Amino acid sequence: EVQLVESGGGLVQPGRSLRLSCAASGFTFTAYAMRWYRQGPGKEREFVAHISSSGGSTYYADSVKGRFTISRDNAKNTVYLQMSSLKPEDTAVYYCNAAGGSWGQGIQVTVSS
């Protein structure tokens, strides 16, 4: 059974940092690019970041470029999203995605003072 389980979310003040993790199981993790998406209140789900299967290539939505970093540890079947300089508009449910395939259940990130 394919599973993607996000962790690391929560409430954080503007300007602070947070790291999300997504633990994958049930498929060949090293064969898949991985992505993070998010869905803010009243908004559609949007792309945040992408990392290739090897980790050698990444790209980001313009809204997070320079503040967020996606990475992966293929030995641990885990993908990460390091979020820095967080803004209230980053408040959303964040989802892990195996490119073209399965989704995690999502995890809430709230940026507020």
C-alpha positions in Angstrom: 0.0 0.0 0.0 1.3 3.4 -1.0 1.6 5.8 1.9 2.8 9.4 2.1 2.8 10.8 5.7 3.5 14.4 6.3 4.8 15.8 9.6 6.3 18.9 11.1 3.4 21.4 10.6 2.0 23.7 13.2 1.7 27.3 14.3 4.6 29.6 13.7 5.2 33.4 13.9 5.9 35.4 10.8 9.6 35.4 9.9 10.3 32.1 11.6 11.2 28.8 10.0 9.6 25.3 9.9 10.6 22.0 8.3 8.0 19.6 6.9 8.8 16.0 6.3 7.0 13.4 4.1 7.8 9.7 4.8 7.1 7.5 1.8 6.4 3.7 1.7 4.9 1.1 -0.5 6.6 2.1 -3.7 10.0 2.6 -5.2 10.8 6.0 -3.8 14.0 6.5 -5.7 12.1 6.1 -9.0 9.9 9.1 -8.4 10.2 12.9 -8.5 8.5 14.4 -5.5 6.5 17.5 -5.1 4.9 19.7 -2.4 1.6 21.5 -2.9 -0.5 23.6 -0.7 -4.0 24.8 -0.4 -4.7 28.0 1.5 -8.1 28.9 3.0 -10.6 29.5 0.2 -8.0 28.9 -2.4 -7.2 26.1 -4.9 -4.4 23.7 -4.4 -1.2 25.1 -5.9 2.3 23.8 -6.7 5.1 24.7 -4.3 8.2 22.8 -5.1 9.6 19.8 -7.1 12.6 17.6 -6.7 13.9 15.1 -9.2 14.2 11.4 -8.3 18.0 11.8 -7.7 17.6 15.1 -5.9 19.8 16.8 -8.5 17.2 19.1 -9.9 14.7 21.3 -8.1 12.3 24.1 -9.0 9.9 26.3 -7.1 6.8 28.4 -7.4 7.7 32.1 -7.6 5.9 32.8 -4.4 8.4 30.7 -2.4 11.6 30.9 -4.4 14.5 32.0 -2.2 12.6 31.1 1.0 11.7 27.4 0.7 14.1 24.5 0.0 13.0 21.0 -1.0 15.3 18.1 -0.4 15.2 14.4 -0.1 17.0 11.5 1.6 16.6 8.4 -0.6 18.1 6.2 2.1 15.2 7.2 4.4 12.5 7.4 1.7 11.7 10.9 2.9 11.3 14.3 1.3 11.6 17.6 3.1 10.4 21.2 2.8 12.5 23.7 4.7 10.4 26.9 5.0 12.1 30.1 6.1 11.0 33.7 6.4 7.4 32.5 6.7 4.6 34.9 5.9 0.9 34.8 6.8 0.1 34.1 3.2 2.0 30.8 3.5 -0.8 29.6 5.8 -2.2 26.5 4.1 -2.5 22.7 4.3 0.6 21.3 2.7 0.5 18.1 0.7 3.3 15.7 -0.4 2.9 14.2 -3.8 4.7 11.4 -5.7 4.8 13.1 -9.1 1.9 11.9 -11.2 0.7 9.6 -8.4 -0.2 9.4 -4.8 -0.9 12.2 -2.3 -0.4 12.5 1.4 -3.2 13.4 3.8 -1.9 17.0 4.2 -0.6 18.9 7.2 -1.6 22.3 8.5 0.8 25.2 8.6 -0.4 28.4 10.2 1.7 31.6 10.1 0.4 34.1 12.6 1.5 36.4 15.4 
